[in-house]
Amino acid sequence: MSSLQKKVTNTVAAPTNTGGGTKFGLAWSRLYDAITWLFFLPLGGDNRLRREFIDFAAPGEGEHVLDVCCGTGTLALLIAEKVGASGRVTGVDLSPEMLSRARRKLGRDLPVLFRTGDCEKLPFTEAAFDKITISFGLHEMAAPVRQNALREIYRVLKPDHSLFIFDFHLARAVLPRLVVTASMRLFEDEDAYRMLAGDTLAREIEEAGFTLGPKRLLKAGVLQMLRADKLTLVP
Ligand SMILES: C[S@@+](CC[C@H](N)C(=O)[O-])C[C@H]1O[C@@H](n2cnc3c(N)ncnc32)[C@H](O)[C@@H]1O
C-alpha cells in the first residue's frame, strides 16, 4: 500500500462573522442549561449523552483538549475529569455571557480555562491541541463560518490527532427525520438543515483537510458523533 504525503491547503478565508456575536447572549446564557436538560431528557438526558460523547472521544490522562463553542462549559468540565491534573481543557466561545456562566460552574482545582474567541480565528498557535471537541456548535453557524471554523480547528490540532463532533443528524426513519427537520426549521435556519442533509458536513470536513473517521448514530439516528483525523500520511 502506498502512502502519499497529504497536501494540506488549509487557507482560512477572511472571517465572515462581522457581527461580533451569536444569539447566545444574556437571556440564552441564563436559560441554556435548563433548556438543554429538558430538550435532551427524552433522548436519555444531557449528562448521559455528553458522557457517551466523552467515551467516543476518549480524552486521556495528560492530554490538552480544546472544546470549541464550549457554551456554558458543561462538556469541558466533564472532559476535565478525564484528563486529570496533568492535562488541560480549554473552552473557547464567542459569547462572553455563556462563558461567564461556564466560569461560575468551574471548581477551583479543575484544569480548565475558558477563553473568549471566534472559531473563525481561533486565538491559539498551530498544532496546540491533542484533541478537539465541538458539540452542537457546527449547526449554529452559517456555511461560510463553519467552513472557516473547520479549517481553523485543523490548524490548531496536532498532526495525527483527531477532532470529535457531536451534533444532530437527519435520521433515515420517517418519524425521527421529521423531528429533526422540524427542530431545524423551527429553531435554527436553513444552513443548519443543509448541513445535516446529504453529505454536506462530511464534504466540508474533508475540504478542511481532515480524513473522516468512524461515525456513530444514536437515538434512532437523530444524533451523530463523528471523528475527523488530521493525518500527515494518507493511506
Ligand atoms: C448550541 S450552543 C452549544 C454549547 C455547548 N457546546 C453545548 O454542547 O451545550 C452553541 C455555542 O456556539 C457558540 N458559537 C456560535 N458561533 C461561534 C463562533 N463563531 N465562535 C465561537 N463560538 C461560537 C455560541 O456562542 C454558543 O455558545
The ligand as an SDF file (V2000), in Angstrom:
LIG
                    3D

 27 29  0  0  0  0  0  0  0  0999 V2000
  -25.8380   25.4040   20.9090 C   0  0  0  0  0  0  0  0  0  0  0  0
  -24.5290   26.1400   21.7900 S   0  0  0  0  0  0  0  0  0  0  0  0
  -23.5620   24.6860   22.2050 C   0  0  0  0  0  0  0  0  0  0  0  0
  -22.8280   24.8670   23.5040 C   0  0  0  0  0  0  0  0  0  0  0  0
  -22.0980   23.6370   24.0070 C   0  0  0  0  0  0  0  0  0  0  0  0
  -21.0660   23.1960   23.1070 N   0  0  0  0  0  0  0  0  0  0  0  0
  -23.0450   22.5110   24.3070 C   0  0  0  0  0  0  0  0  0  0  0  0
  -22.7990   21.3920   23.8710 O   0  0  0  0  0  0  0  0  0  0  0  0
  -24.0120   22.7410   25.0290 O   0  0  0  0  0  0  0  0  0  0  0  0
  -23.5620   26.8660   20.5210 C   0  0  0  0  0  0  0  0  0  0  0  0
  -22.4430   27.7310   21.0410 C   0  0  0  0  0  0  0  0  0  0  0  0
  -21.6460   28.1000   19.9170 O   0  0  0  0  0  0  0  0  0  0  0  0
  -21.1660   29.4090   20.1440 C   0  0  0  0  0  0  0  0  0  0  0  0
  -20.7320   29.9960   18.8710 N   0  0  0  0  0  0  0  0  0  0  0  0
  -21.5050   30.2480   17.7940 C   0  0  0  0  0  0  0  0  0  0  0  0
  -20.7610   30.7990   16.8170 N   0  0  0  0  0  0  0  0  0  0  0  0
  -19.4840   30.8820   17.2950 C   0  0  0  0  0  0  0  0  0  0  0  0
  -18.2500   31.3450   16.7550 C   0  0  0  0  0  0  0  0  0  0  0  0
  -18.1820   31.8730   15.5280 N   0  0  0  0  0  0  0  0  0  0  0  0
  -17.1320   31.2430   17.5130 N   0  0  0  0  0  0  0  0  0  0  0  0
  -17.1970   30.7240   18.7670 C   0  0  0  0  0  0  0  0  0  0  0  0
  -18.3400   30.2930   19.3310 N   0  0  0  0  0  0  0  0  0  0  0  0
  -19.4750   30.3570   18.6100 C   0  0  0  0  0  0  0  0  0  0  0  0
  -22.3320   30.1140   20.7870 C   0  0  0  0  0  0  0  0  0  0  0  0
  -21.9540   31.2840   21.4830 O   0  0  0  0  0  0  0  0  0  0  0  0
  -22.8850   29.0120   21.7080 C   0  0  0  0  0  0  0  0  0  0  0  0
  -22.3380   29.0970   22.9930 O   0  0  0  0  0  0  0  0  0  0  0  0
  1  2  1  0
  2  3  1  0
  2 10  1  0
  3  4  1  0
  4  5  1  0
  5  6  1  0
  5  7  1  0
  7  8  2  0
  7  9  1  0
 10 11  1  0
 11 12  1  0
 11 26  1  0
 12 13  1  0
 13 14  1  0
 13 24  1  0
 14 15  1  0
 14 23  1  0
 15 16  2  0
 16 17  1  0
 17 18  1  0
 17 23  2  0
 18 19  1  0
 18 20  2  0
 20 21  1  0
 21 22  2  0
 22 23  1  0
 24 25  1  0
 24 26  1  0
 26 27  1  0
M  CHG  2   2   1   9  -1
M  END
$$$$
